[in-house]
């Protein structure tokens, strides 16, 4: 069961936008300083906001890493692989069972 979201999406988007704008206005402003400044104003934990800002940079291509859509795709593919492996195990067990039914002299 996924954890409940503490902050609404609108607040998340606004806070990240404010961090990006603050850094654009003052290029000498570090991500950490911008996060602390904006986080206090909008009432978001600085570590949470830092993670959001970093992920926004990854999603926009300004920072290397796995994008949000890429992570979702990887998760879906891993789930599909897991289901396919399970189905394969079931099919192998069934084929072994039916092979024994057809010829009980087989060693498996």
Residue, then its C-alpha position, 0 to 999 in steps of 0.5 A: x500500500x503506497x504511503x499517503x502524500x503529505x503535500x498536494x501536487x499543486x503545492x509541490x509544483x509551485x514550490x519547485x517552480x519557486x526554487x527554479x525561479x529563485x535560482x534563475x534570478x540569482x545564479x550564485x544561489x545554490x540549490x540547498x540555499x534556494x530550497x531552505x529559503x523557499x521551503x520555509x516560505x511555503x511550509x515544505x520540509x527542506x529535504x523533501x523539496x530538495x528531492x523534488x527539485x533534483x527530480x525536476x532537474x532530472x526530468x527536464x534533462x538538466x541533471x543525469x539520472x532516471x526520469x519519473x517516466x523512466x522509473x515508472x516504465x522500469x517498475x512496470x517492466x519488472x512487474x511484467x517479468x515477475x509475472x512471466x517468470x511465475x507463469x513459466x514456472x506454472x507451465x513447466x510444472x504442468x508439462x512435467x505433470x502431464x508428461x508423467x501422466x502419459x508415461x509413468x516410466x519417465x524419471x521426472 
